[in-house]
């Protein structure tokens, strides 16, 4: 689960970062398009896999 959250977070950052780099004229438009499209697809695949799962309670929180 933690790996999926990390992949989701990195994909979200990779979706936003190319636009910022384009504003600073570090990368060209075509690179921004491809990186944003691929990272968006990765985000849409990874995020539902961990967001739909229920959280397990910690053993310290469970009373028997």
CHARMM-style PDB file with segment names, atoms N, HN, CA, C and O in Angstrom:
ATOM      1  N   UNK     1       0.813  -1.189   0.000  1.00  0.00      PROA
ATOM      2  CA  UNK     1       0.000   0.000   0.000  1.00  0.00      PROA
ATOM      3  C   UNK     1       0.863   1.263   0.000  1.00  0.00      PROA
ATOM      4  O   UNK     1       0.552   2.236  -0.687  1.00  0.00      PROA
ATOM      5  N   UNK     2       1.939   1.238   0.769  1.00  0.00      PROA
ATOM      6  HN  UNK     2       2.192   0.447   1.327  1.00  0.00      PROA
ATOM      7  CA  UNK     2       2.802   2.419   0.842  1.00  0.00      PROA
ATOM      8  C   UNK     2       3.480   2.689  -0.501  1.00  0.00      PROA
ATOM      9  O   UNK     2       3.707   3.842  -0.870  1.00  0.00      PROA
ATOM     10  N   UNK     3       3.800   1.620  -1.223  1.00  0.00      PROA
ATOM     11  HN  UNK     3       3.616   0.684  -0.923  1.00  0.00      PROA
ATOM     12  CA  UNK     3       4.440   1.803  -2.526  1.00  0.00      PROA
ATOM     13  C   UNK     3       3.478   2.461  -3.514  1.00  0.00      PROA
ATOM     14  O   UNK     3       3.889   3.300  -4.316  1.00  0.00      PROA
ATOM     15  N   UNK     4       2.212   2.087  -3.458  1.00  0.00      PROA
ATOM     16  HN  UNK     4       1.879   1.405  -2.806  1.00  0.00      PROA
ATOM     17  CA  UNK     4       1.220   2.699  -4.347  1.00  0.00      PROA
ATOM     18  C   UNK     4       1.022   4.172  -4.014  1.00  0.00      PROA
ATOM     19  O   UNK     4       0.843   4.999  -4.908  1.00  0.00      PROA
ATOM     20  N   UNK     5       1.054   4.496  -2.726  1.00  0.00      PROA
ATOM     21  HN  UNK     5       1.199   3.824  -2.000  1.00  0.00      PROA
ATOM     22  CA  UNK     5       0.926   5.896  -2.337  1.00  0.00      PROA
ATOM     23  C   UNK     5       2.114   6.706  -2.837  1.00  0.00      PROA
ATOM     24  O   UNK     5       1.952   7.841  -3.285  1.00  0.00      PROA
ATOM     25  N   UNK     6       3.299   6.126  -2.762  1.00  0.00      PROA
ATOM     26  HN  UNK     6       3.431   5.204  -2.399  1.00  0.00      PROA
ATOM     27  CA  UNK     6       4.494   6.812  -3.241  1.00  0.00      PROA
ATOM     28  C   UNK     6       4.439   7.015  -4.753  1.00  0.00      PROA
ATOM     29  O   UNK     6       4.759   8.095  -5.250  1.00  0.00      PROA
ATOM     30  N   UNK     7       4.034   5.977  -5.483  1.00  0.00      PROA
ATOM     31  HN  UNK     7       3.774   5.100  -5.079  1.00  0.00      PROA
ATOM     32  CA  UNK     7       3.897   6.091  -6.941  1.00  0.00      PROA
ATOM     33  C   UNK     7       2.860   7.152  -7.289  1.00  0.00      PROA
ATOM     34  O   UNK     7       3.062   7.941  -8.212  1.00  0.00      PROA
ATOM     35  N   UNK     8       1.767   7.173  -6.563  1.00  0.00      PROA
ATOM     36  HN  UNK     8       1.603   6.532  -5.813  1.00  0.00      PROA
ATOM     37  CA  UNK     8       0.714   8.159  -6.807  1.00  0.00      PROA
ATOM     38  C   UNK     8       1.216   9.576  -6.553  1.00  0.00      PROA
ATOM     39  O   UNK     8       0.938  10.483  -7.337  1.00  0.00      PROA
ATOM     40  N   UNK     9       1.946   9.767  -5.474  1.00  0.00      PROA
ATOM     41  HN  UNK     9       2.172   9.030  -4.837  1.00  0.00      PROA
ATOM     42  CA  UNK     9       2.473  11.087  -5.157  1.00  0.00      PROA
ATOM     43  C   UNK     9       3.502  11.545  -6.185  1.00  0.00      PROA
ATOM     44  O   UNK     9       3.499  12.704  -6.599  1.00  0.00      PROA
ATOM     45  N   UNK    10       4.378  10.638  -6.593  1.00  0.00      PROA
ATOM     46  HN  UNK    10       4.381   9.697  -6.257  1.00  0.00      PROA
ATOM     47  CA  UNK    10       5.384  10.991  -7.606  1.00  0.00      PROA
ATOM     48  C   UNK    10       4.733  11.301  -8.955  1.00  0.00      PROA
ATOM     49  O   UNK    10       5.168  12.206  -9.668  1.00  0.00      PROA
ATOM     50  N   UNK    11       3.693  10.549  -9.298  1.00  0.00      PROA
ATOM     51  HN  UNK    11       3.340   9.814  -8.719  1.00  0.00      PROA
ATOM     52  CA  UNK    11       2.989  10.812 -10.560  1.00  0.00      PROA
ATOM     53  C   UNK    11       2.280  12.158 -10.520  1.00  0.00      PROA
ATOM     54  O   UNK    11       2.242  12.876 -11.520  1.00  0.00      PROA
ATOM     55  N   UNK    12       1.722  12.499  -9.370  1.00  0.00      PROA
ATOM     56  HN  UNK    12       1.753  11.916  -8.558  1.00  0.00      PROA
ATOM     57  CA  UNK    12       1.068  13.804  -9.245  1.00  0.00      PROA
ATOM     58  C   UNK    12       2.090  14.933  -9.375  1.00  0.00      PROA
ATOM     59  O   UNK    12       1.828  15.942 -10.029  1.00  0.00      PROA
ATOM     60  N   UNK    13       3.244  14.759  -8.754  1.00  0.00      PROA
ATOM     61  HN  UNK    13       3.457  13.939  -8.222  1.00  0.00      PROA
ATOM     62  CA  UNK    13       4.303  15.763  -8.874  1.00  0.00      PROA
ATOM     63  C   UNK    13       4.792  15.858 -10.319  1.00  0.00      PROA
ATOM     64  O   UNK    13       5.078  16.948 -10.815  1.00  0.00      PROA
ATOM     65  N   UNK    14       4.886  14.704 -10.993  1.00  0.00      PROA
ATOM     66  HN  UNK    14       4.654  13.818 -10.590  1.00  0.00      PROA
ATOM     67  CA  UNK    14       5.333  14.701 -12.386  1.00  0.00      PROA
ATOM     68  C   UNK    14       4.280  15.291 -13.319  1.00  0.00      PROA
ATOM     69  O   UNK    14       4.595  15.664 -14.449  1.00  0.00      PROA
ATOM     70  N   UNK    15       3.055  15.378 -12.865  1.00  0.00      PROA
ATOM     71  HN  UNK    15       2.799  15.075 -11.947  1.00  0.00      PROA
ATOM     72  CA  UNK    15       2.016  16.026 -13.657  1.00  0.00      PROA
ATOM     73  C   UNK    15       2.145  17.546 -13.583  1.00  0.00      PROA
ATOM     74  O   UNK    15       1.901  18.247 -14.565  1.00  0.00      PROA
ATOM     75  N   UNK    16       2.527  18.041 -12.421  1.00  0.00      PROA
ATOM     76  HN  UNK    16       2.725  17.471 -11.623  1.00  0.00      PROA
ATOM     77  CA  UNK    16       2.594  19.483 -12.197  1.00  0.00      PROA
ATOM     78  C   UNK    16       3.945  20.069 -12.603  1.00  0.00      PROA
ATOM     79  O   UNK    16       4.002  21.160 -13.171  1.00  0.00      PROA
ATOM     80  N   UNK    17       5.015  19.361 -12.321  1.00  0.00      PROA
ATOM     81  HN  UNK    17       4.969  18.474 -11.860  1.00  0.00      PROA
ATOM     82  CA  UNK    17       6.370  19.874 -12.519  1.00  0.00      PROA
ATOM     83  C   UNK    17       6.686  20.302 -13.956  1.00  0.00      PROA
ATOM     84  O   UNK    17       7.309  21.349 -14.130  1.00  0.00      PROA
ATOM     85  N   UNK    18       6.297  19.560 -14.989  1.00  0.00      PROA
ATOM     86  HN  UNK    18       5.791  18.709 -14.848  1.00  0.00      PROA
ATOM     87  CA  UNK    18       6.622  20.001 -16.356  1.00  0.00      PROA
ATOM     88  C   UNK    18       6.028  21.361 -16.717  1.00  0.00      PROA
ATOM     89  O   UNK    18       6.640  22.128 -17.460  1.00  0.00      PROA
ATOM     90  N   UNK    19       4.847  21.659 -16.197  1.00  0.00      PROA
ATOM     91  HN  UNK    19       4.350  21.035 -15.593  1.00  0.00      PROA
ATOM     92  CA  UNK    19       4.244  22.962 -16.486  1.00  0.00      PROA
ATOM     93  C   UNK    19       5.061  24.091 -15.870  1.00  0.00      PROA
ATOM     94  O   UNK    19       5.245  25.147 -16.477  1.00  0.00      PROA
ATOM     95  N   UNK    20       5.546  23.851 -14.661  1.00  0.00      PROA
ATOM     96  HN  UNK    20       5.397  22.994 -14.169  1.00  0.00      PROA
ATOM     97  CA  UNK    20       6.383  24.858 -14.009  1.00  0.00      PROA
ATOM     98  C   UNK    20       7.699  25.022 -14.766  1.00  0.00      PROA
ATOM     99  O   UNK    20       8.179  26.138 -14.960  1.00  0.00      PROA
ATOM    100  N   UNK    21       8.270  23.909 -15.187  1.00  0.00      PROA
ATOM    101  HN  UNK    21       7.880  23.001 -15.029  1.00  0.00      PROA
ATOM    102  CA  UNK    21       9.517  23.978 -15.944  1.00  0.00      PROA
ATOM    103  C   UNK    21       9.323  24.672 -17.292  1.00  0.00      PROA
ATOM    104  O   UNK    21      10.227  25.347 -17.783  1.00  0.00      PROA
ATOM    105  N   UNK    22       8.151  24.503 -17.882  1.00  0.00      PROA
ATOM    106  HN  UNK    22       7.417  23.954 -17.483  1.00  0.00      PROA
ATOM    107  CA  UNK    22       7.864  25.181 -19.145  1.00  0.00      PROA
ATOM    108  C   UNK    22       7.770  26.691 -18.942  1.00  0.00      PROA
ATOM    109  O   UNK    22       8.203  27.468 -19.793  1.00  0.00      PROA
ATOM    110  N   UNK    23       7.204  27.098 -17.814  1.00  0.00      PROA
ATOM    111  HN  UNK    23       6.852  26.467 -17.122  1.00  0.00      PROA
ATOM    112  CA  UNK    23       7.113  28.529 -17.524  1.00  0.00      PROA
ATOM    113  C   UNK    23       8.485  29.165 -17.364  1.00  0.00      PROA
ATOM    114  O   UNK    23       8.678  30.335 -17.694  1.00  0.00      PROA
ATOM    115  N   UNK    24       9.436  28.388 -16.855  1.00  0.00      PROA
ATOM    116  HN  UNK    24       9.279  27.438 -16.587  1.00  0.00      PROA
ATOM    117  CA  UNK    24      10.799  28.909 -16.711  1.00  0.00      PROA
ATOM    118  C   UNK    24      11.628  28.666 -17.968  1.00  0.00      PROA
ATOM    119  O   UNK    24      12.828  28.938 -17.987  1.00  0.00      PROA
ATOM    120  N   UNK    25      10.992  28.158 -19.007  1.00  0.00      PROA
ATOM    121  HN  UNK    25      10.017  27.937 -18.992  1.00  0.00      PROA
ATOM    122  CA  UNK    25      11.618  27.880 -20.309  1.00  0.00      PROA
ATOM    123  C   UNK    25      12.778  26.891 -20.197  1.00  0.00      PROA
ATOM    124  O   UNK    25      13.787  27.011 -20.893  1.00  0.00      PROA
ATOM    125  N   UNK    26      12.611  25.913 -19.307  1.00  0.00      PROA
ATOM    126  HN  UNK    26      11.792  25.815 -18.742  1.00  0.00      PROA
ATOM    127  CA  UNK    26      13.622  24.873 -19.135  1.00  0.00      PROA
ATOM    128  C   UNK    26      13.392  23.709 -20.096  1.00  0.00      PROA
ATOM    129  O   UNK    26      14.349  23.104 -20.578  1.00  0.00      PROA
ATOM    130  N   UNK    27      12.131  23.394 -20.376  1.00  0.00      PROA
ATOM    131  HN  UNK    27      11.353  23.885 -19.984  1.00  0.00      PROA
ATOM    132  CA  UNK    27      11.792  22.301 -21.287  1.00  0.00      PROA
ATOM    133  C   UNK    27      10.886  22.831 -22.386  1.00  0.00      PROA
ATOM    134  O   UNK    27      10.263  23.883 -22.248  1.00  0.00      PROA
ATOM    135  N   UNK    28      10.826  22.079 -23.482  1.00  0.00      PROA
ATOM    136  HN  UNK    28      11.333  21.224 -23.593  1.00  0.00      PROA
ATOM    137  CA  UNK    28       9.970  22.512 -24.591  1.00  0.00      PROA
ATOM    138  C   UNK    28       8.545  21.968 -24.424  1.00  0.00      PROA
ATOM    139  O   UNK    28       8.277  21.144 -23.550  1.00  0.00      PROA
ATOM    140  N   UNK    29       7.668  22.438 -25.258  1.00  0.00      PROA
ATOM    141  HN  UNK    29       7.885  23.108 -25.968  1.00  0.00      PROA
ATOM    142  CA  UNK    29       6.241  22.107 -25.140  1.00  0.00      PROA
ATOM    143  C   UNK    29       5.964  20.627 -25.361  1.00  0.00      PROA
ATOM    144  O   UNK    29       5.136  20.045 -24.660  1.00  0.00      PROA
ATOM    145  N   UNK    30       6.629  20.018 -26.307  1.00  0.00      PROA
ATOM    146  HN  UNK    30       7.302  20.490 -26.877  1.00  0.00      PROA
ATOM    147  CA  UNK    30       6.396  18.604 -26.597  1.00  0.00      PROA
ATOM    148  C   UNK    30       6.774  17.719 -25.408  1.00  0.00      PROA
ATOM    149  O   UNK    30       6.077  16.752 -25.100  1.00  0.00      PROA
ATOM    150  N   UNK    31       7.863  18.052 -24.753  1.00  0.00      PROA
ATOM    151  HN  UNK    31       8.429  18.837 -25.003  1.00  0.00      PROA
ATOM    152  CA  UNK    31       8.273  17.295 -23.569  1.00  0.00      PROA
ATOM    153  C   UNK    31       7.244  17.430 -22.460  1.00  0.00      PROA
ATOM    154  O   UNK    31       6.930  16.453 -21.779  1.00  0.00      PROA
ATOM    155  N   UNK    32       6.722  18.621 -22.275  1.00  0.00      PROA
ATOM    156  HN  UNK    32       6.977  19.414 -22.828  1.00  0.00      PROA
ATOM    157  CA  UNK    32       5.689  18.856 -21.261  1.00  0.00      PROA
ATOM    158  C   UNK    32       4.461  17.997 -21.555  1.00  0.00      PROA
ATOM    159  O   UNK    32       3.890  17.388 -20.650  1.00  0.00      PROA
ATOM    160  N   UNK    33       4.063  17.953 -22.812  1.00  0.00      PROA
ATOM    161  HN  UNK    33       4.527  18.447 -23.547  1.00  0.00      PROA
ATOM    162  CA  UNK    33       2.882  17.165 -23.181  1.00  0.00      PROA
ATOM    163  C   UNK    33       3.060  15.690 -22.855  1.00  0.00      PROA
ATOM    164  O   UNK    33       2.185  15.078 -22.242  1.00  0.00      PROA
ATOM    165  N   UNK    34       4.187  15.115 -23.260  1.00  0.00      PROA
ATOM    166  HN  UNK    34       4.897  15.612 -23.758  1.00  0.00      PROA
ATOM    167  CA  UNK    34       4.391  13.683 -23.052  1.00  0.00      PROA
ATOM    168  C   UNK    34       4.547  13.312 -21.582  1.00  0.00      PROA
ATOM    169  O   UNK    34       3.982  12.319 -21.125  1.00  0.00      PROA
ATOM    170  N   UNK    35       5.301  14.098 -20.856  1.00  0.00      PROA
ATOM    171  HN  UNK    35       5.760  14.905 -21.227  1.00  0.00      PROA
ATOM    172  CA  UNK    35       5.485  13.803 -19.429  1.00  0.00      PROA
ATOM    173  C   UNK    35       4.166  13.960 -18.689  1.00  0.00      PROA
ATOM    174  O   UNK    35       3.840  13.135 -17.835  1.00  0.00      PROA
ATOM    175  N   UNK    36       3.407  14.993 -18.996  1.00  0.00      PROA
ATOM    176  HN  UNK    36       3.672  15.663 -19.690  1.00  0.00      PROA
ATOM    177  CA  UNK    36       2.129  15.215 -18.327  1.00  0.00      PROA
ATOM    178  C   UNK    36       1.118  14.113 -18.662  1.00  0.00      PROA
ATOM    179  O   UNK    36       0.372  13.677 -17.786  1.00  0.00      PROA
ATOM    180  N   UNK    37       1.086  13.670 -19.892  1.00  0.00      PROA
ATOM    181  HN  UNK    37       1.691  14.025 -20.604  1.00  0.00      PROA
ATOM    182  CA  UNK    37       0.139  12.612 -20.277  1.00  0.00      PROA
ATOM    183  C   UNK    37       0.500  11.294 -19.595  1.00  0.00      PROA
ATOM    184  O   UNK    37      -0.372  10.622 -19.044  1.00  0.00      PROA
ATOM    185  N   UNK    38       1.759  10.928 -19.628  1.00  0.00      PROA
ATOM    186  HN  UNK    38       2.468  11.474 -20.076  1.00  0.00      PROA
ATOM    187  CA  UNK    38       2.174   9.657 -19.025  1.00  0.00      PROA
ATOM    188  C   UNK    38       1.978   9.682 -17.511  1.00  0.00      PROA
ATOM    189  O   UNK    38       1.489   8.710 -16.935  1.00  0.00      PROA
ATOM    190  N   UNK    39       2.351  10.772 -16.868  1.00  0.00      PROA
ATOM    191  HN  UNK    39       2.748  11.561 -17.335  1.00  0.00      PROA
ATOM    192  CA  UNK    39       2.198  10.834 -15.420  1.00  0.00      PROA
ATOM    193  C   UNK    39       0.727  10.893 -15.007  1.00  0.00      PROA
ATOM    194  O   UNK    39       0.365  10.385 -13.946  1.00  0.00      PROA
ATOM    195  N   UNK    40      -0.112  11.499 -15.823  1.00  0.00      PROA
ATOM    196  HN  UNK    40       0.183  11.912 -16.685  1.00  0.00      PROA
ATOM    197  CA  UNK    40      -1.546  11.506 -15.531  1.00  0.00      PROA
ATOM    198  C   UNK    40      -2.125  10.101 -15.606  1.00  0.00      PROA
ATOM    199  O   UNK    40      -2.926   9.711 -14.756  1.00  0.00      PROA
ATOM    200  N   UNK    41      -1.731   9.352 -16.602  1.00  0.00      PROA
ATOM    201  HN  UNK    41      -1.081   9.669 -17.293  1.00  0.00      PROA
ATOM    202  CA  UNK    41      -2.201   7.967 -16.730  1.00  0.00      PROA
ATOM    203  C   UNK    41      -1.728   7.131 -15.544  1.00  0.00      PROA
ATOM    204  O   UNK    41      -2.498   6.347 -14.989  1.00  0.00      PROA
ATOM    205  N   UNK    42      -0.464   7.296 -15.156  1.00  0.00      PROA
ATOM    206  HN  UNK    42       0.162   7.933 -15.606  1.00  0.00      PROA
ATOM    207  CA  UNK    42       0.062   6.554 -14.001  1.00  0.00      PROA
ATOM    208  C   UNK    42      -0.700   6.941 -12.746  1.00  0.00      PROA
ATOM    209  O   UNK    42      -1.016   6.071 -11.934  1.00  0.00      PROA
ATOM    210  N   UNK    43      -1.003   8.213 -12.561  1.00  0.00      PROA
ATOM    211  HN  UNK    43      -0.746   8.919 -13.220  1.00  0.00      PROA
ATOM    212  CA  UNK    43      -1.735   8.657 -11.381  1.00  0.00      PROA
ATOM    213  C   UNK    43      -3.144   8.065 -11.349  1.00  0.00      PROA
ATOM    214  O   UNK    43      -3.607   7.610 -10.303  1.00  0.00      PROA
ATOM    215  N   UNK    44      -3.826   8.073 -12.504  1.00  0.00      PROA
ATOM    216  HN  UNK    44      -3.450   8.442 -13.353  1.00  0.00      PROA
ATOM    217  CA  UNK    44      -5.177   7.520 -12.547  1.00  0.00      PROA
ATOM    218  C   UNK    44      -5.203   6.012 -12.334  1.00  0.00      PROA
ATOM    219  O   UNK    44      -6.219   5.476 -11.891  1.00  0.00      PROA
ATOM    220  N   UNK    45      -4.126   5.325 -12.634  1.00  0.00      PROA
ATOM    221  HN  UNK    45      -3.301   5.760 -12.994  1.00  0.00      PROA
ATOM    222  CA  UNK    45      -4.067   3.882 -12.398  1.00  0.00      PROA
ATOM    223  C   UNK    45      -3.705   3.592 -10.939  1.00  0.00      PROA
ATOM    224  O   UNK    45      -4.307   2.717 -10.317  1.00  0.00      PROA
ATOM    225  N   UNK    46      -2.742   4.308 -10.398  1.00  0.00      PROA
ATOM    226  HN  UNK    46      -2.252   5.018 -10.903  1.00  0.00      PROA
ATOM    227  CA  UNK    46      -2.229   3.996  -9.060  1.00  0.00      PROA
ATOM    228  C   UNK    46      -3.141   4.471  -7.937  1.00  0.00      PROA
ATOM    229  O   UNK    46      -3.295   3.765  -6.940  1.00  0.00      PROA
ATOM    230  N   UNK    47      -3.733   5.615  -8.066  1.00  0.00      PROA
ATOM    231  HN  UNK    47      -3.608   6.187  -8.876  1.00  0.00      PROA
ATOM    232  CA  UNK    47      -4.480   6.207  -6.959  1.00  0.00      PROA
ATOM    233  C   UNK    47      -5.717   5.412  -6.553  1.00  0.00      PROA
ATOM    234  O   UNK    47      -5.900   5.198  -5.355  1.00  0.00      PROA
ATOM    235  N   UNK    48      -6.571   4.964  -7.453  1.00  0.00      PROA
ATOM    236  HN  UNK    48      -6.423   5.138  -8.427  1.00  0.00      PROA
ATOM    237  CA  UNK    48      -7.741   4.197  -7.003  1.00  0.00      PROA
ATOM    238  C   UNK    48      -7.389   2.882  -6.307  1.00  0.00      PROA
ATOM    239  O   UNK    48      -8.188   2.362  -5.528  1.00  0.00      PROA
ATOM    240  N   UNK    49      -6.215   2.348  -6.579  1.00  0.00      PROA
ATOM    241  HN  UNK    49      -5.566   2.770  -7.213  1.00  0.00      PROA
ATOM    242  CA  UNK    49      -5.832   1.086  -5.963  1.00  0.00      PROA
ATOM    243  C   UNK    49      -5.617   1.229  -4.459  1.00  0.00      PROA
ATOM    244  O   UNK    49      -5.865   0.279  -3.715  1.00  0.00      PROA
ATOM    245  N   UNK    50      -5.166   2.383  -3.998  1.00  0.00      PROA
ATOM    246  HN  UNK    50      -4.965   3.154  -4.602  1.00  0.00      PROA
ATOM    247  CA  UNK    50      -4.972   2.542  -2.558  1.00  0.00      PROA
ATOM    248  C   UNK    50      -6.051   3.391  -1.902  1.00  0.00      PROA
ATOM    249  O   UNK    50      -6.259   3.275  -0.694  1.00  0.00      PROA
ATOM    250  N   UNK    51      -6.738   4.233  -2.648  1.00  0.00      PROA
ATOM    251  HN  UNK    51      -6.569   4.327  -3.629  1.00  0.00      PROA
ATOM    252  CA  UNK    51      -7.767   5.078  -2.033  1.00  0.00      PROA
ATOM    253  C   UNK    51      -9.030   4.309  -1.706  1.00  0.00      PROA
ATOM    254  O   UNK    51      -9.764   4.701  -0.798  1.00  0.00      PROA
ATOM    255  N   UNK    52      -9.304   3.239  -2.407  1.00  0.00      PROA
ATOM    256  HN  UNK    52      -8.708   2.920  -3.144  1.00  0.00      PROA
ATOM    257  CA  UNK    52     -10.517   2.482  -2.158  1.00  0.00      PROA
ATOM    258  C   UNK    52     -10.395   1.489  -1.024  1.00  0.00      PROA
ATOM    259  O   UNK    52     -11.391   0.881  -0.632  1.00  0.00      PROA
ATOM    260  N   UNK    53      -9.212   1.309  -0.490  1.00  0.00      PROA
ATOM    261  HN  UNK    53      -8.403   1.803  -0.809  1.00  0.00      PROA
ATOM    262  CA  UNK    53      -9.031   0.316   0.558  1.00  0.00      PROA
ATOM    263  C   UNK    53      -9.362   0.912   1.921  1.00  0.00      PROA
ATOM    264  O   UNK    53      -9.170   2.104   2.162  1.00  0.00      PROA
ATOM    265  N   UNK    54      -9.863   0.053   2.806  1.00  0.00      PROA
ATOM    266  HN  UNK    54     -10.020  -0.915   2.610  1.00  0.00      PROA
ATOM    267  CA  UNK    54     -10.186   0.493   4.158  1.00  0.00      PROA
ATOM    268  C   UNK    54      -8.929   0.501   5.005  1.00  0.00      PROA
ATOM    269  O   UNK    54      -8.029  -0.319   4.823  1.00  0.00      PROA
ATOM    270  N   UNK    55      -8.887   1.430   5.920  1.00  0.00      PROA
ATOM    271  HN  UNK    55      -9.618   2.096   6.068  1.00  0.00      PROA
ATOM    272  CA  UNK    55      -7.751   1.500   6.829  1.00  0.00      PROA
ATOM    273  C   UNK    55      -7.897   0.458   7.924  1.00  0.00      PROA
ATOM    274  O   UNK    55      -8.981   0.271   8.477  1.00  0.00      PROA
ATOM    275  N   UNK    56      -6.814  -0.208   8.227  1.00  0.00      PROA
ATOM    276  HN  UNK    56      -5.934  -0.056   7.778  1.00  0.00      PROA
ATOM    277  CA  UNK    56      -6.829  -1.183   9.319  1.00  0.00      PROA
ATOM    278  C   UNK    56      -6.526  -0.456  10.627  1.00  0.00      PROA
ATOM    279  O   UNK    56      -5.622   0.378  10.673  1.00  0.00      PROA
ATOM    280  N   UNK    57      -7.265  -0.761  11.681  1.00  0.00      PROA
ATOM    281  HN  UNK    57      -7.999  -1.439  11.644  1.00  0.00      PROA
ATOM    282  CA  UNK    57      -6.969  -0.111  12.958  1.00  0.00      PROA
ATOM    283  C   UNK    57      -5.663  -0.646  13.548  1.00  0.00      PROA
ATOM    284  O   UNK    57      -5.304  -1.807  13.352  1.00  0.00      PROA
ATOM    285  N   UNK    58      -4.972   0.218  14.267  1.00  0.00      PROA
ATOM    286  HN  UNK    58      -5.264   1.161  14.427  1.00  0.00      PROA
ATOM    287  CA  UNK    58      -3.768  -0.211  14.965  1.00  0.00      PROA
ATOM    288  C   UNK    58      -4.154  -1.117  16.125  1.00  0.00      PROA
ATOM    289  O   UNK    58      -5.255  -1.015  16.667  1.00  0.00      PROA
ATOM    290  N   UNK    59      -3.245  -1.999  16.498  1.00  0.00      PROA
ATOM    291  HN  UNK    59      -2.351  -2.082  16.057  1.00  0.00      PROA
ATOM    292  CA  UNK    59      -3.521  -2.886  17.611  1.00  0.00      PROA
ATOM    293  C   UNK    59      -3.678  -2.131  18.926  1.00  0.00      PROA
ATOM    294  O   UNK    59      -4.370  -2.596  19.832  1.00  0.00      PROA
ATOM    295  N   UNK    60      -3.049  -0.991  19.029  1.00  0.00      PROA
ATOM    296  HN  UNK    60      -2.487  -0.614  18.293  1.00  0.00      PROA
ATOM    297  CA  UNK    60      -3.182  -0.178  20.247  1.00  0.00      PROA
ATOM    298  C   UNK    60      -4.575   0.419  20.388  1.00  0.00      PROA
ATOM    299  O   UNK    60      -5.000   0.742  21.497  1.00  0.00      PROA
ATOM    300  N   UNK    61      -5.287   0.568  19.280  1.00  0.00      PROA
ATOM    301  HN  UNK    61      -4.941   0.305  18.379  1.00  0.00      PROA
ATOM    302  CA  UNK    61      -6.619   1.192  19.302  1.00  0.00      PROA
ATOM    303  C   UNK    61      -7.737   0.175  19.513  1.00  0.00      PROA
ATOM    304  O   UNK    61      -8.876   0.570  19.761  1.00  0.00      PROA
ATOM    305  N   UNK    62      -7.449  -1.099  19.424  1.00  0.00      PROA
ATOM    306  HN  UNK    62      -6.523  -1.419  19.222  1.00  0.00      PROA
ATOM    307  CA  UNK    62      -8.461  -2.145  19.523  1.00  0.00      PROA
ATOM    308  C   UNK    62      -8.564  -2.614  20.961  1.00  0.00      PROA
ATOM    309  O   UNK    62      -7.567  -2.994  21.576  1.00  0.00      PROA
ATOM    310  N   UNK    63      -9.793  -2.585  21.499  1.00  0.00      PROA
ATOM    311  HN  UNK    63     -10.603  -2.277  21.000  1.00  0.00      PROA
ATOM    312  CA  UNK    63     -10.007  -3.103  22.853  1.00  0.00      PROA
ATOM    313  C   UNK    63     -10.675  -4.461  22.755  1.00  0.00      PROA
ATOM    314  O   UNK    63     -11.598  -4.659  21.964  1.00  0.00      PROA
ATOM    315  N   UNK    64     -10.201  -5.387  23.563  1.00  0.00      PROA
ATOM    316  HN  UNK    64      -9.451  -5.226  24.205  1.00  0.00      PROA
ATOM    317  CA  UNK    64     -10.771  -6.743  23.563  1.00  0.00      PROA
ATOM    318  C   UNK    64     -11.446  -6.988  24.896  1.00  0.00      PROA
ATOM    319  OT1 UNK    64     -11.996  -8.067  25.120  1.00  0.00      PROA
TER     320      UNK     64
END
